[in-house]
């Protein structure tokens, strides 16, 4: 299979895109390519969120979520990942005896 291919089923045609440039084009032209929100509908159990919203509601969710993604929080996540990697490696060595 190539970078872009279509899975044809009796109910829907699914377009799969594995090309980063093509995906960026889709994201930048979001209104031309509406997302299949129905797929993520199960996430609405937690209330409206960036994964399931469209249009103005999506803009609001994105504005809220943007505050969480900054250099300070990225550094915290990086430190936690390093700590967990060390901890898991030592735990693995201990279990192997």
Biopython code that builds the backbone (N, CA, C, O; Angstrom):
import numpy as np
from Bio.PDB.StructureBuilder import StructureBuilder

atoms = [
    (1, "UNK", "N", (0.832, -1.175, 0.000)),
    (1, "UNK", "CA", (0.000, 0.000, 0.000)),
    (1, "UNK", "C", (0.879, 1.241, 0.000)),
    (1, "UNK", "O", (1.988, 1.234, 0.534)),
    (2, "UNK", "N", (0.374, 2.293, -0.599)),
    (2, "UNK", "CA", (1.134, 3.527, -0.703)),
    (2, "UNK", "C", (0.874, 4.479, 0.451)),
    (2, "UNK", "O", (0.331, 4.092, 1.486)),
    (3, "UNK", "N", (1.271, 5.724, 0.257)),
    (3, "UNK", "CA", (1.106, 6.731, 1.294)),
    (3, "UNK", "C", (-0.353, 7.139, 1.490)),
    (3, "UNK", "O", (-0.752, 7.517, 2.592)),
    (4, "UNK", "N", (-1.150, 7.063, 0.418)),
    (4, "UNK", "CA", (-2.566, 7.401, 0.497)),
    (4, "UNK", "C", (-3.344, 6.288, -0.200)),
    (4, "UNK", "O", (-3.066, 5.957, -1.352)),
    (5, "UNK", "N", (-4.314, 5.716, 0.501)),
    (5, "UNK", "CA", (-5.109, 4.662, -0.103)),
    (5, "UNK", "C", (-6.524, 4.687, 0.453)),
    (5, "UNK", "O", (-6.780, 5.299, 1.490)),
    (6, "UNK", "N", (-7.442, 4.018, -0.243)),
    (6, "UNK", "CA", (-8.863, 4.017, 0.117)),
    (6, "UNK", "C", (-9.296, 2.588, 0.401)),
    (6, "UNK", "O", (-9.042, 1.673, -0.383)),
    (7, "UNK", "N", (-9.956, 2.420, 1.540)),
    (7, "UNK", "CA", (-10.577, 1.143, 1.875)),
    (7, "UNK", "C", (-12.063, 1.283, 1.553)),
    (7, "UNK", "O", (-12.761, 2.088, 2.170)),
    (8, "UNK", "N", (-12.543, 0.505, 0.590)),
    (8, "UNK", "CA", (-13.937, 0.575, 0.152)),
    (8, "UNK", "C", (-14.715, -0.515, 0.853)),
    (8, "UNK", "O", (-14.369, -1.692, 0.762)),
    (9, "UNK", "N", (-15.787, -0.118, 1.566)),
    (9, "UNK", "CA", (-16.659, -1.079, 2.243)),
    (9, "UNK", "C", (-18.086, -0.839, 1.762)),
    (9, "UNK", "O", (-18.346, 0.166, 1.101)),
    (10, "UNK", "N", (-18.999, -1.724, 2.073)),
    (10, "UNK", "CA", (-20.391, -1.510, 1.647)),
    (10, "UNK", "C", (-21.027, -0.267, 2.264)),
    (10, "UNK", "O", (-21.981, 0.276, 1.706)),
    (11, "UNK", "N", (-20.510, 0.194, 3.410)),
    (11, "UNK", "CA", (-21.150, 1.299, 4.114)),
    (11, "UNK", "C", (-20.425, 2.628, 3.979)),
    (11, "UNK", "O", (-21.061, 3.681, 3.944)),
    (12, "UNK", "N", (-19.099, 2.590, 3.903)),
    (12, "UNK", "CA", (-18.311, 3.823, 3.832)),
    (12, "UNK", "C", (-17.032, 3.560, 3.050)),
    (12, "UNK", "O", (-16.590, 2.420, 2.904)),
    (13, "UNK", "N", (-16.462, 4.624, 2.562)),
    (13, "UNK", "CA", (-15.118, 4.572, 1.989)),
    (13, "UNK", "C", (-14.194, 5.283, 2.967)),
    (13, "UNK", "O", (-14.453, 6.424, 3.349)),
    (14, "UNK", "N", (-13.115, 4.614, 3.375)),
    (14, "UNK", "CA", (-12.175, 5.161, 4.349)),
    (14, "UNK", "C", (-10.887, 5.528, 3.636)),
    (14, "UNK", "O", (-10.268, 4.683, 2.990)),
    (15, "UNK", "N", (-10.483, 6.780, 3.749)),
    (15, "UNK", "CA", (-9.241, 7.244, 3.146)),
    (15, "UNK", "C", (-8.166, 7.240, 4.217)),
    (15, "UNK", "O", (-8.319, 7.886, 5.254)),
    (16, "UNK", "N", (-7.089, 6.525, 3.977)),
    (16, "UNK", "CA", (-5.956, 6.453, 4.907)),
    (16, "UNK", "C", (-4.795, 7.237, 4.310)),
    (16, "UNK", "O", (-4.417, 7.028, 3.157)),
    (17, "UNK", "N", (-4.239, 8.135, 5.101)),
    (17, "UNK", "CA", (-3.158, 8.997, 4.631)),
    (17, "UNK", "C", (-1.953, 8.809, 5.533)),
    (17, "UNK", "O", (-2.027, 9.043, 6.739)),
    (18, "UNK", "N", (-0.847, 8.387, 4.948)),
    (18, "UNK", "CA", (0.400, 8.162, 5.682)),
    (18, "UNK", "C", (1.498, 9.116, 5.228)),
    (18, "UNK", "O", (2.680, 8.851, 5.447)),
    (19, "UNK", "N", (1.121, 10.206, 4.607)),
    (19, "UNK", "CA", (2.082, 11.178, 4.099)),
    (19, "UNK", "C", (1.994, 12.443, 4.955)),
    (19, "UNK", "O", (0.945, 13.087, 4.980)),
    (20, "UNK", "N", (3.073, 12.815, 5.661)),
    (20, "UNK", "CA", (3.021, 13.980, 6.551)),
    (20, "UNK", "C", (2.604, 15.272, 5.857)),
    (20, "UNK", "O", (1.829, 16.044, 6.422)),
    (21, "UNK", "N", (3.095, 15.523, 4.658)),
    (21, "UNK", "CA", (2.728, 16.763, 3.953)),
    (21, "UNK", "C", (1.247, 16.776, 3.593)),
    (21, "UNK", "O", (0.586, 17.809, 3.702)),
    (22, "UNK", "N", (0.735, 15.642, 3.171)),
    (22, "UNK", "CA", (-0.690, 15.569, 2.840)),
    (22, "UNK", "C", (-1.539, 15.769, 4.092)),
    (22, "UNK", "O", (-2.572, 16.436, 4.036)),
    (23, "UNK", "N", (-1.119, 15.205, 5.213)),
    (23, "UNK", "CA", (-1.862, 15.390, 6.460)),
    (23, "UNK", "C", (-1.863, 16.851, 6.900)),
    (23, "UNK", "O", (-2.893, 17.369, 7.331)),
    (24, "UNK", "N", (-0.713, 17.516, 6.793)),
    (24, "UNK", "CA", (-0.661, 18.927, 7.159)),
    (24, "UNK", "C", (-1.588, 19.751, 6.266)),
    (24, "UNK", "O", (-2.227, 20.694, 6.732)),
    (25, "UNK", "N", (-1.660, 19.399, 4.997)),
    (25, "UNK", "CA", (-2.560, 20.096, 4.086)),
    (25, "UNK", "C", (-4.008, 19.924, 4.542)),
    (25, "UNK", "O", (-4.792, 20.872, 4.504)),
    (26, "UNK", "N", (-4.357, 18.717, 4.971)),
    (26, "UNK", "CA", (-5.712, 18.475, 5.471)),
    (26, "UNK", "C", (-5.981, 19.286, 6.732)),
    (26, "UNK", "O", (-7.046, 19.889, 6.865)),
    (27, "UNK", "N", (-5.032, 19.307, 7.650)),
    (27, "UNK", "CA", (-5.234, 20.031, 8.904)),
    (27, "UNK", "C", (-5.364, 21.532, 8.673)),
    (27, "UNK", "O", (-6.176, 22.186, 9.327)),
    (28, "UNK", "N", (-4.580, 22.085, 7.757)),
    (28, "UNK", "CA", (-4.640, 23.514, 7.484)),
    (28, "UNK", "C", (-5.915, 23.892, 6.746)),
    (28, "UNK", "O", (-6.361, 25.037, 6.824)),
    (29, "UNK", "N", (-6.502, 22.945, 6.034)),
    (29, "UNK", "CA", (-7.738, 23.206, 5.283)),
    (29, "UNK", "C", (-8.889, 22.426, 5.901)),
    (29, "UNK", "O", (-9.674, 21.792, 5.197)),
    (30, "UNK", "N", (-8.978, 22.481, 7.218)),
    (30, "UNK", "CA", (-9.945, 21.685, 7.975)),
    (30, "UNK", "C", (-11.392, 21.856, 7.564)),
    (30, "UNK", "O", (-12.167, 20.901, 7.616)),
    (31, "UNK", "N", (-11.770, 23.064, 7.153)),
    (31, "UNK", "CA", (-13.165, 23.255, 6.765)),
    (31, "UNK", "C", (-13.486, 22.573, 5.435)),
    (31, "UNK", "O", (-14.647, 22.272, 5.157)),
    (32, "UNK", "N", (-12.470, 22.330, 4.620)),
    (32, "UNK", "CA", (-12.677, 21.630, 3.350)),
    (32, "UNK", "C", (-12.792, 20.117, 3.552)),
    (32, "UNK", "O", (-13.358, 19.412, 2.716)),
    (33, "UNK", "N", (-12.251, 19.628, 4.668)),
    (33, "UNK", "CA", (-12.236, 18.194, 4.954)),
    (33, "UNK", "C", (-12.759, 17.959, 6.372)),
    (33, "UNK", "O", (-11.968, 17.802, 7.302)),
    (34, "UNK", "N", (-14.073, 17.934, 6.545)),
    (34, "UNK", "CA", (-14.614, 17.755, 7.898)),
    (34, "UNK", "C", (-14.192, 16.417, 8.495)),
    (34, "UNK", "O", (-14.114, 15.397, 7.812)),
    (35, "UNK", "N", (-13.922, 16.465, 9.800)),
    (35, "UNK", "CA", (-13.503, 15.247, 10.495)),
    (35, "UNK", "C", (-14.711, 14.366, 10.780)),
    (35, "UNK", "O", (-15.807, 14.879, 11.009)),
    (36, "UNK", "N", (-14.529, 13.048, 10.769)),
    (36, "UNK", "CA", (-15.640, 12.144, 11.102)),
    (36, "UNK", "C", (-15.816, 12.085, 12.620)),
    (36, "UNK", "O", (-15.366, 11.137, 13.264)),
    (37, "UNK", "N", (-16.470, 13.094, 13.187)),
    (37, "UNK", "CA", (-16.610, 13.219, 14.633)),
    (37, "UNK", "C", (-17.340, 12.013, 15.226)),
    (37, "UNK", "O", (-17.103, 11.667, 16.383)),
    (38, "UNK", "N", (-18.208, 11.376, 14.471)),
    (38, "UNK", "CA", (-18.971, 10.245, 14.995)),
    (38, "UNK", "C", (-18.064, 9.119, 15.495)),
    (38, "UNK", "O", (-18.461, 8.343, 16.364)),
    (39, "UNK", "N", (-16.862, 9.031, 14.955)),
    (39, "UNK", "CA", (-15.935, 7.986, 15.379)),
    (39, "UNK", "C", (-15.497, 8.222, 16.822)),
    (39, "UNK", "O", (-15.333, 7.270, 17.585)),
    (40, "UNK", "N", (-15.311, 9.472, 17.193)),
    (40, "UNK", "CA", (-14.845, 9.815, 18.529)),
    (40, "UNK", "C", (-15.981, 10.104, 19.502)),
    (40, "UNK", "O", (-15.730, 10.576, 20.610)),
    (41, "UNK", "N", (-17.198, 9.839, 19.122)),
    (41, "UNK", "CA", (-18.352, 10.204, 19.947)),
    (41, "UNK", "C", (-18.279, 9.597, 21.348)),
    (41, "UNK", "O", (-18.802, 10.186, 22.294)),
    (42, "UNK", "N", (-17.653, 8.454, 21.500)),
    (42, "UNK", "CA", (-17.542, 7.833, 22.820)),
    (42, "UNK", "C", (-16.778, 8.721, 23.792)),
    (42, "UNK", "O", (-16.986, 8.628, 25.002)),
    (43, "UNK", "N", (-15.894, 9.584, 23.283)),
    (43, "UNK", "CA", (-15.142, 10.487, 24.150)),
    (43, "UNK", "C", (-16.020, 11.572, 24.759)),
    (43, "UNK", "O", (-15.618, 12.214, 25.730)),
    (44, "UNK", "N", (-17.193, 11.785, 24.216)),
    (44, "UNK", "CA", (-18.098, 12.793, 24.777)),
    (44, "UNK", "C", (-18.628, 12.407, 26.142)),
    (44, "UNK", "O", (-19.273, 13.220, 26.804)),
    (45, "UNK", "N", (-18.374, 11.203, 26.572)),
    (45, "UNK", "CA", (-18.775, 10.796, 27.916)),
    (45, "UNK", "C", (-18.137, 11.714, 28.958)),
    (45, "UNK", "O", (-18.671, 11.874, 30.056)),
    (46, "UNK", "N", (-16.992, 12.319, 28.618)),
    (46, "UNK", "CA", (-16.312, 13.241, 29.511)),
    (46, "UNK", "C", (-16.726, 14.684, 29.269)),
    (46, "UNK", "O", (-16.168, 15.590, 29.888)),
    (47, "UNK", "N", (-17.668, 14.918, 28.405)),
    (47, "UNK", "CA", (-18.097, 16.266, 28.066)),
    (47, "UNK", "C", (-17.441, 16.730, 26.781)),
    (47, "UNK", "O", (-16.635, 16.008, 26.194)),
    (48, "UNK", "N", (-17.785, 17.939, 26.339)),
    (48, "UNK", "CA", (-17.209, 18.457, 25.095)),
    (48, "UNK", "C", (-15.684, 18.525, 25.200)),
    (48, "UNK", "O", (-15.148, 18.927, 26.233)),
    (49, "UNK", "N", (-15.001, 18.138, 24.147)),
    (49, "UNK", "CA", (-13.539, 18.164, 24.168)),
    (49, "UNK", "C", (-13.002, 18.397, 22.769)),
    (49, "UNK", "O", (-13.743, 18.346, 21.787)),
    (50, "UNK", "N", (-11.704, 18.655, 22.691)),
    (50, "UNK", "CA", (-11.062, 19.017, 21.433)),
    (50, "UNK", "C", (-11.137, 17.903, 20.388)),
    (50, "UNK", "O", (-11.087, 18.175, 19.189)),
    (51, "UNK", "N", (-11.255, 16.658, 20.834)),
    (51, "UNK", "CA", (-11.303, 15.534, 19.891)),
    (51, "UNK", "C", (-12.641, 15.404, 19.183)),
    (51, "UNK", "O", (-12.711, 14.879, 18.072)),
    (52, "UNK", "N", (-13.695, 15.877, 19.818)),
    (52, "UNK", "CA", (-15.018, 15.662, 19.246)),
    (52, "UNK", "C", (-15.702, 16.938, 18.775)),
    (52, "UNK", "O", (-16.761, 16.874, 18.151)),
    (53, "UNK", "N", (-15.122, 18.076, 19.060)),
    (53, "UNK", "CA", (-15.760, 19.351, 18.719)),
    (53, "UNK", "C", (-15.485, 19.745, 17.273)),
    (53, "UNK", "O", (-14.524, 19.290, 16.654)),
    (54, "UNK", "N", (-16.350, 20.597, 16.760)),
    (54, "UNK", "CA", (-16.221, 21.161, 15.417)),
    (54, "UNK", "C", (-16.455, 22.661, 15.493)),
    (54, "UNK", "O", (-17.107, 23.150, 16.416)),
    (55, "UNK", "N", (-15.925, 23.385, 14.524)),
    (55, "UNK", "CA", (-16.213, 24.803, 14.361)),
    (55, "UNK", "C", (-15.827, 25.652, 15.559)),
    (55, "UNK", "O", (-14.719, 25.535, 16.083)),
    (56, "UNK", "N", (-16.758, 26.520, 15.997)),
    (56, "UNK", "CA", (-16.492, 27.439, 17.105)),
    (56, "UNK", "C", (-16.238, 26.692, 18.403)),
    (56, "UNK", "O", (-15.404, 27.109, 19.206)),
    (57, "UNK", "N", (-16.945, 25.598, 18.614)),
    (57, "UNK", "CA", (-16.729, 24.808, 19.836)),
    (57, "UNK", "C", (-15.301, 24.261, 19.857)),
    (57, "UNK", "O", (-14.665, 24.228, 20.910)),
    (58, "UNK", "N", (-14.795, 23.831, 18.692)),
    (58, "UNK", "CA", (-13.414, 23.340, 18.614)),
    (58, "UNK", "C", (-12.435, 24.459, 18.940)),
    (58, "UNK", "O", (-11.464, 24.241, 19.665)),
    (59, "UNK", "N", (-12.683, 25.666, 18.407)),
    (59, "UNK", "CA", (-11.796, 26.804, 18.683)),
    (59, "UNK", "C", (-11.742, 27.087, 20.186)),
    (59, "UNK", "O", (-10.675, 27.367, 20.731)),
    (60, "UNK", "N", (-12.888, 27.013, 20.845)),
    (60, "UNK", "CA", (-12.929, 27.233, 22.296)),
    (60, "UNK", "C", (-12.135, 26.157, 23.022)),
    (60, "UNK", "O", (-11.344, 26.464, 23.914)),
    (61, "UNK", "N", (-12.338, 24.907, 22.649)),
    (61, "UNK", "CA", (-11.610, 23.802, 23.291)),
    (61, "UNK", "C", (-10.109, 23.930, 23.057)),
    (61, "UNK", "O", (-9.311, 23.679, 23.959)),
    (62, "UNK", "N", (-9.732, 24.316, 21.857)),
    (62, "UNK", "CA", (-8.310, 24.470, 21.540)),
    (62, "UNK", "C", (-7.689, 25.595, 22.357)),
    (62, "UNK", "O", (-6.563, 25.467, 22.837)),
    (63, "UNK", "N", (-8.415, 26.688, 22.515)),
    (63, "UNK", "CA", (-7.914, 27.817, 23.306)),
    (63, "UNK", "C", (-7.701, 27.384, 24.762)),
    (63, "UNK", "O", (-6.722, 27.785, 25.391)),
    (64, "UNK", "N", (-8.602, 26.578, 25.289)),
    (64, "UNK", "CA", (-8.471, 26.074, 26.662)),
    (64, "UNK", "C", (-7.269, 25.143, 26.774)),
    (64, "UNK", "O", (-6.481, 25.258, 27.713)),
    (65, "UNK", "N", (-7.125, 24.223, 25.825)),
    (65, "UNK", "CA", (-6.053, 23.223, 25.891)),
    (65, "UNK", "C", (-4.672, 23.818, 25.642)),
    (65, "UNK", "O", (-3.678, 23.286, 26.135)),
    (66, "UNK", "N", (-4.593, 24.900, 24.896)),
    (66, "UNK", "CA", (-3.308, 25.502, 24.552)),
    (66, "UNK", "C", (-2.505, 25.880, 25.792)),
    (66, "UNK", "O", (-1.277, 25.790, 25.783)),
    (67, "UNK", "N", (-3.176, 26.298, 26.845)),
    (67, "UNK", "CA", (-2.481, 26.724, 28.059)),
    (67, "UNK", "C", (-1.722, 25.576, 28.732)),
    (67, "UNK", "O", (-0.772, 25.813, 29.479)),
    (68, "UNK", "N", (-2.133, 24.351, 28.473)),
    (68, "UNK", "CA", (-1.470, 23.187, 29.088)),
    (68, "UNK", "C", (-0.187, 22.799, 28.373)),
    (68, "UNK", "O", (0.676, 22.148, 28.962)),
    (69, "UNK", "N", (-0.049, 23.187, 27.119)),
    (69, "UNK", "CA", (1.090, 22.782, 26.312)),
    (69, "UNK", "C", (2.061, 23.950, 26.186)),
    (69, "UNK", "O", (1.940, 24.787, 25.291)),
    (70, "UNK", "N", (3.032, 23.987, 27.106)),
    (70, "UNK", "CA", (4.049, 25.038, 27.099)),
    (70, "UNK", "C", (5.388, 24.426, 27.493)),
    (70, "UNK", "O", (5.444, 23.256, 27.872)),
    (71, "UNK", "N", (6.446, 25.190, 27.410)),
    (71, "UNK", "CA", (7.792, 24.667, 27.687)),
    (71, "UNK", "C", (7.912, 24.127, 29.110)),
    (71, "UNK", "O", (8.521, 23.079, 29.325)),
    (72, "UNK", "N", (7.344, 24.824, 30.067)),
    (72, "UNK", "CA", (7.431, 24.378, 31.463)),
    (72, "UNK", "C", (6.833, 22.981, 31.630)),
    (72, "UNK", "O", (7.460, 22.095, 32.211)),
    (73, "UNK", "N", (5.613, 22.791, 31.114)),
    (73, "UNK", "CA", (4.969, 21.487, 31.232)),
    (73, "UNK", "C", (5.680, 20.428, 30.403)),
    (73, "UNK", "O", (5.753, 19.272, 30.817)),
    (74, "UNK", "N", (6.207, 20.801, 29.237)),
    (74, "UNK", "CA", (6.967, 19.846, 28.430)),
    (74, "UNK", "C", (8.195, 19.354, 29.186)),
    (74, "UNK", "O", (8.534, 18.173, 29.119)),
    (75, "UNK", "N", (8.869, 20.261, 29.911)),
    (75, "UNK", "CA", (10.036, 19.869, 30.706)),
    (75, "UNK", "C", (9.643, 18.929, 31.834)),
    (75, "UNK", "O", (10.367, 17.977, 32.125)),
    (76, "UNK", "N", (8.512, 19.182, 32.471)),
    (76, "UNK", "CA", (8.037, 18.291, 33.532)),
    (76, "UNK", "C", (7.783, 16.896, 32.976)),
    (76, "UNK", "O", (8.192, 15.900, 33.573)),
    (77, "UNK", "N", (7.111, 16.827, 31.841)),
    (77, "UNK", "CA", (6.828, 15.524, 31.228)),
    (77, "UNK", "C", (8.132, 14.812, 30.880)),
    (77, "UNK", "O", (8.261, 13.609, 31.107)),
    (78, "UNK", "N", (9.090, 15.538, 30.337)),
    (78, "UNK", "CA", (10.380, 14.948, 29.988)),
    (78, "UNK", "C", (11.071, 14.381, 31.220)),
    (78, "UNK", "O", (11.625, 13.283, 31.167)),
    (79, "UNK", "N", (11.044, 15.118, 32.331)),
    (79, "UNK", "CA", (11.669, 14.645, 33.565)),
    (79, "UNK", "C", (10.969, 13.404, 34.112)),
    (79, "UNK", "O", (11.622, 12.477, 34.589)),
    (80, "UNK", "N", (9.649, 13.391, 34.042)),
    (80, "UNK", "CA", (8.895, 12.225, 34.515)),
    (80, "UNK", "C", (9.209, 10.999, 33.661)),
    (80, "UNK", "O", (9.372, 9.898, 34.187)),
    (81, "UNK", "N", (9.292, 11.186, 32.353)),
    (81, "UNK", "CA", (9.622, 10.067, 31.465)),
    (81, "UNK", "C", (11.007, 9.522, 31.786)),
    (81, "UNK", "O", (11.194, 8.306, 31.827)),
    (82, "UNK", "N", (11.975, 10.394, 32.015)),
    (82, "UNK", "CA", (13.330, 9.947, 32.376)),
    (82, "UNK", "C", (13.314, 9.184, 33.695)),
    (82, "UNK", "O", (13.937, 8.129, 33.815)),
    (83, "UNK", "N", (12.611, 9.713, 34.673)),
    (83, "UNK", "CA", (12.536, 9.059, 35.979)),
    (83, "UNK", "C", (11.874, 7.688, 35.862)),
    (83, "UNK", "O", (12.373, 6.707, 36.413)),
    (84, "UNK", "N", (10.758, 7.619, 35.150)),
    (84, "UNK", "CA", (10.066, 6.344, 34.982)),
    (84, "UNK", "C", (10.913, 5.339, 34.214)),
    (84, "UNK", "O", (10.896, 4.151, 34.537)),
    (85, "UNK", "N", (11.642, 5.782, 33.217)),
    (85, "UNK", "CA", (12.505, 4.875, 32.463)),
    (85, "UNK", "C", (13.565, 4.274, 33.368)),
    (85, "UNK", "O", (13.828, 3.073, 33.313)),
    (86, "UNK", "N", (14.172, 5.107, 34.198)),
    (86, "UNK", "CA", (15.181, 4.611, 35.142)),
    (86, "UNK", "C", (14.552, 3.646, 36.135)),
    (86, "UNK", "O", (15.100, 2.575, 36.398)),
    (87, "UNK", "N", (13.422, 4.015, 36.676)),
    (87, "UNK", "CA", (12.736, 3.182, 37.663)),
    (87, "UNK", "C", (12.339, 1.830, 37.055)),
    (87, "UNK", "O", (12.564, 0.784, 37.665)),
    (88, "UNK", "N", (11.754, 1.854, 35.861)),
    (88, "UNK", "CA", (11.340, 0.609, 35.216)),
    (88, "UNK", "C", (12.535, -0.273, 34.868)),
    (88, "UNK", "O", (12.461, -1.496, 34.992)),
    (89, "UNK", "N", (13.642, 0.342, 34.430)),
    (89, "UNK", "CA", (14.840, -0.438, 34.120)),
    (89, "UNK", "C", (15.377, -1.115, 35.373)),
    (89, "UNK", "O", (15.758, -2.285, 35.319)),
    (90, "UNK", "N", (15.416, -0.409, 36.501)),
    (90, "UNK", "CA", (15.913, -1.031, 37.732)),
    (90, "UNK", "C", (14.956, -2.116, 38.218)),
    (90, "UNK", "O", (15.388, -3.142, 38.744)),
    (91, "UNK", "N", (13.669, -1.890, 38.043)),
    (91, "UNK", "CA", (12.684, -2.895, 38.429)),
    (91, "UNK", "C", (12.834, -4.154, 37.570)),
    (91, "UNK", "O", (12.731, -5.274, 38.073)),
    (92, "UNK", "N", (13.075, -3.960, 36.287)),
    (92, "UNK", "CA", (13.265, -5.084, 35.373)),
    (92, "UNK", "C", (14.481, -5.903, 35.773)),
    (92, "UNK", "O", (14.431, -7.133, 35.778)),
    (93, "UNK", "N", (15.579, -5.221, 36.109)),
    (93, "UNK", "CA", (16.808, -5.907, 36.520)),
    (93, "UNK", "C", (16.556, -6.687, 37.802)),
    (93, "UNK", "O", (17.036, -7.813, 37.934)),
    (94, "UNK", "N", (15.821, -6.124, 38.744)),
    (94, "UNK", "CA", (15.533, -6.802, 40.016)),
    (94, "UNK", "C", (14.681, -8.048, 39.801)),
    (94, "UNK", "O", (14.872, -9.042, 40.503)),
    (95, "UNK", "N", (13.762, -8.025, 38.868)),
    (95, "UNK", "CA", (12.902, -9.182, 38.641)),
    (95, "UNK", "C", (13.649, -10.302, 37.925)),
    (95, "UNK", "O", (13.272, -11.469, 38.031)),
    (96, "UNK", "N", (14.706, -9.952, 37.197)),
    (96, "UNK", "CA", (15.488, -10.974, 36.495)),
    (96, "UNK", "C", (16.477, -11.635, 37.441)),
    (96, "UNK", "O", (17.069, -12.658, 37.100)),
    (97, "UNK", "N", (16.666, -11.057, 38.635)),
    (97, "UNK", "CA", (17.496, -11.627, 39.678)),
    (97, "UNK", "C", (18.918, -11.600, 39.393)),
    (97, "UNK", "O", (19.720, -12.057, 40.208)),
]
sb = StructureBuilder()
sb.init_structure("model")
sb.init_model(0)
sb.init_chain("A")
sb.init_seg("    ")
for serial, (resi, resn, name, xyz) in enumerate(atoms, 1):
    if name == "N":
        sb.init_residue(resn, " ", resi, " ")
    sb.init_atom(name, np.array(xyz, "f"), 0.0, 1.0, " ", f" {name:<3s}", serial, name[0])
structure = sb.get_structure()
